[in-house]
Amino acid sequence: MKVGRHIPPTHDSIPEFLHRFSEIYNPAALLAIEPRVVAAAASHHRLAWIHPFFDGNGRMTRLFSHAYFIRIGLDAHGLWTIVRGLARNRDRYLLRIFPRWRA
């Protein structure tokens, strides 16, 4: 599989990548809020990089990030979510990901 110019890990190596992912970004291992916020951003990038699913990786990564923020105590209680924020600027968001995309 190829995603743009990125070639994700082979499907055989996904379990090992996800195991290491869960060790590094485990919020229980991060005591202060600052490292947890950095880990939320870094884990979002890393999960997208691992690209564990054939389809829907972007949606799953955004859902993961939303759940991660809830887990570390930075939930907006339904008032605002990362996914909702991205949806507000869907065309601009898609254009940045897919430069040739047109509405």
C-alpha positions in Angstrom: 0.0 0.0 0.0 1.1 3.6 -0.7 -0.5 6.7 0.8 0.7 9.7 -1.2 4.4 9.4 -1.0 4.3 7.5 2.3 4.7 3.7 2.3 3.4 2.4 5.6 4.8 -0.6 7.4 3.9 -4.0 6.0 0.8 -5.7 7.4 3.0 -8.3 9.1 4.7 -5.7 11.2 1.6 -3.8 12.2 1.1 -5.7 15.5 4.6 -4.9 16.6 4.2 -1.2 15.7 0.9 -1.0 17.6 2.3 -2.8 20.6 5.2 -0.2 20.8 2.7 2.6 20.1 0.6 1.5 23.1 3.7 1.4 25.4 5.0 4.9 24.4 1.7 6.8 24.3 0.1 5.2 27.3 -1.4 8.2 29.3 -1.0 6.3 32.6 2.8 6.4 32.1 2.7 10.2 31.7 2.2 12.0 35.0 1.9 15.6 34.0 -0.6 17.2 31.6 2.1 18.8 29.4 3.6 15.4 28.3 0.1 14.0 27.8 -0.8 16.9 25.4 2.4 16.4 23.5 1.7 12.6 23.4 -1.8 13.3 22.1 -0.3 15.2 19.1 2.6 12.8 18.6 0.3 9.7 18.8 -2.0 11.2 16.2 0.8 11.5 13.8 2.3 8.1 14.6 -1.0 6.3 14.2 -1.6 7.9 10.9 2.0 7.0 9.9 1.5 3.3 11.0 -1.7 3.3 8.8 -3.0 0.1 10.3 -6.3 -0.1 8.3 -6.8 -0.6 4.6 -9.4 2.2 4.6 -10.6 4.8 7.1 -7.2 5.6 8.8 -7.9 9.3 8.9 -11.3 8.9 10.6 -9.9 6.3 13.0 -6.9 8.5 13.9 -9.2 11.5 14.6 -11.5 9.3 16.7 -8.5 7.9 18.6 -7.2 11.5 19.2 -10.6 12.5 20.5 -10.7 9.5 22.8 -7.2 10.2 24.0 -8.1 13.8 24.9 -11.0 12.5 26.9 -8.7 9.9 28.6 -6.2 12.6 29.7 -9.0 14.8 31.1 -9.2 17.4 28.3 -12.7 16.6 27.1 -14.9 19.5 26.0 -18.0 17.4 27.1 -19.5 17.5 23.6 -19.1 21.2 23.1 -16.1 20.9 20.7 -14.1 18.0 19.4 -11.1 17.8 17.1 -13.3 16.0 14.5 -15.9 18.7 14.7 -13.3 21.4 14.3 -11.9 19.8 11.2 -15.4 19.3 9.8 -16.1 23.1 10.1 -13.3 23.6 7.5 -13.8 20.4 5.5 -12.9 21.8 2.1 -9.8 23.5 3.3 -8.8 20.3 5.3 -9.3 18.1 2.3 -7.4 20.5 0.0 -4.4 20.4 2.4 -4.4 16.6 2.4 -5.2 16.2 -1.3 -3.8 19.3 -3.1 -5.7 18.4 -6.3 -9.1 17.8 -4.5 -12.0 20.0 -5.6 -15.4 20.3 -3.9 
